[in-house]
Amino acid sequence: MSTKKENNEKVNFALGAENYKLLAIGFVIIVIGFLLMLGGKSDSPDKFSEKIFSFRRITLAPIVVLAGFIFEIWAIMKKPRDAEKE
């Protein structure tokens, strides 16, 4: 009679290993989007710089961040491959 749990029991996580890899990829996409938003400051605080209104900062970066969040949702909702076989 042993009070310890058997070592043969399988630990069931909410998501599979593939889902966690996809979540990491989505996180990297979001970070890339935020990095694209960086920059555009002026050389002097007394002068306004038009660099902040570049296509990269106003359009591309928010689209990349949004795509990263959509990818994250898909990564969470994706059914693991081993569960599909059952």
N, C-alpha and C positions, 0 to 999 in steps of 0.2 A: 504494500500500500504506500504509494508515493503521493505527496501533496503537491509536487511540482507538476507543471504542465508538460505534456509530451513534447519533445523536440521536433516531432514529425508534423506538427500542425502547421498549416500554411497560413501566413499572415495575409489577410485580405485588406488591401488598401482601396480607397474610393476610386482611384484612377490607376491605370496600368503604367508600366514603365514608358511605353510609347507616348502616352499622354503627357507625362512629365517632360519628356524630351521636346515635344511640340510646344509645351508651355515655356520652356527655356528659349526656344527659337522665337516665339512671340514676344517675349520680354526683350530679346535683343533687337527685334524690329522696332519696338517702342522706343528703346534707348537711341537707336539710330535716328528716329524721327525727331527726338528732342535735341540730339546733337546737330541736326540740320538747322534747327532754329537758332543756334548760337551765332553770335557775331553781330556786326552792323553798328557797333558803337562809333561815335565820332571821336576824332583825335582830341578835340577840346570840348569841355563841358559847355562852353559858350556858343558853340555852333551846332546846328541841327544837321544830321546826316540822313540822306535819302537811302542809304544802304539797308536800312531796316525794312524797306518795302520791296525787297527783291522777291522774285518768283519763288526761290528756294525757301525763304522764311515764311511767306504769306500763303503759298499754295501747296508746294510739294511736301513740306514737313508735316503740316496737319493731316494731309492725306496718308502719309506713311504711318503716323501715329494711329489714326483711325483704322487703317488696315491691320496694324499690330493688335489692336484691341479686338477686332473682328476675328483675327486668327486665334487669339486667346480663347474667345468664346467657342470657336470651332474645336480647339484642342481639348477643351473641357467636355464638350458634348460628344466627341468622337468615341465610338464604341471600340474597346480594345479588340484586337484580332482574335485572341484566344476565346473571348466571349462570343464572337460571331460564329465560331465553329460548333459550339454547344447547342 
